[in-house]
Amino acid sequence: MSRLPLEFMRPAIEALPASKIREVANAGLGRSDVLAFWFGESDEVTPAPVREAAAASLQRGETFYSHNLGLAELRQAIAAYTSALHGPVDVGRIAVTSSGVTALMLAMQMLLGAGDEVVAVVPLWPNLTAQPAILGAQVKRVSLHPQGGLWQLDLDELLAAVTPRTRVLLLNAPNNPTGWTLTRAEQQALLAHCRATGTWIVADEVYERLYYGGGAAAPSFLDIAAADDRLVVVHSFSKSFLMTGWRLGWMVLPPAALDAAGKLIEFNSSCAPVFVQRGALAALALAEGFVPELAARMRSRRDRLLAGLQALPRISVASPPGGMYAFFRVAGENDSLALARRLVAEHGLGLAPGAAFGEEGEGWLRWCFASREPERLDQGLLRLRAALGL
């Protein structure tokens, strides 16, 4: 079989990096002795009522197309859920999407063209910065700064980077991988600045319920923005409802942008599967009790893992205010991919290399602490101790 020349590919596609997380995970495939903490998901299964609702939908034969924007009852339920957290959000601002990452790509398709400028706060899940690059946009990276293991934003640096030329400001807070979370004052300053420059804010807030600073959710731009602000907020059922494999998300948009979102959904995926949406309806019905209980378990796992890491020499780490990850570094270890591969090969410990999140994360490792059994974290700490020669 003849092979296509590399020139067949668009340069932007050819330049996309392969997943370094997958590279590490592939090195551990087939090994039952590996403790895997590399992916961003809990090892708990989706709640039974959610699975049962989806199964019942399939039994009823709900295997056909639905509305581009999602089932009317699901959109209404999402609007009610969001309004309870952040104040009134009309259903006319809600679009259901086939995963949160699809919602982010749709936002980029809606807002960006070749040559447009995006400012992104990094380190960041690489898919988010790859999306504008695929579309031919230019990504300007503004890094968080680690201080004693705690990653912080230089607000003045970010404000200076966002100019009238900037089409989109891309933010993920609570952040993957660092756990950094925007404060209300920072959000207010950024919103005012972007109003002045005409810049859209695309806010990935999928970890908002996994927040440990008090309150039901992390600070959201929805708390302070007007409905017609240039703001797209993206959410997902994956993290807060233990539904990573279901691939369902949603967008909150200005009302005037909803038709455009519907068109793009038609051209990308047509619609989300009905039975998956039925499961999401069941998840939202559980939200009032289930999500706070999940967040409390996550906080407990975070505190347990962080205490163990902070007790080890050579480790720099701080307690993240949000998310499901400990982001840490080992003194003297500057090649995170090599270290992660060694931990898998020699100690059966599966962590994500910080380099997977951009050059700003090089030298760091990400440990997902979303474990059903806390003893599993203890076993991982023992393996890390052995790897450090302790």
ABEGO torsion letter per residue (X at the ends): XBBBBAAABBAAAAABBBBAAAAAAAAABGBAABBBAABBBBABBBBAAAAAAAAAAAAAGBABBBBAAEBAAAAAAAAAAAAAAAEBBBAAABBBBBEAAAAAAAAAAAABBBGBBBBBBOBBBAAAAAAAAAAGBBBBBBBBBBBGGBBBBBAAAAAAABBAABABBBBBOBBOAAGBBBBAAAAAAAAAAAAAAGBBBBBBAAAAABBAAEEABBBBAAAABBAABBBBBBBBAAAAAGAAAAGBBBBBBBAAAAAAAAAAAAAAAGBBBAAAAAAAAAAAAAAAAAAAAAAAAAAAAAAAAAAAAAABBGBBBBBBABEABBBBBBBGBABAAAAAAAAAAAAGBBBBBAAAAEAAABGBBBBBABBABAAAAAAAAAAAAAAAGX
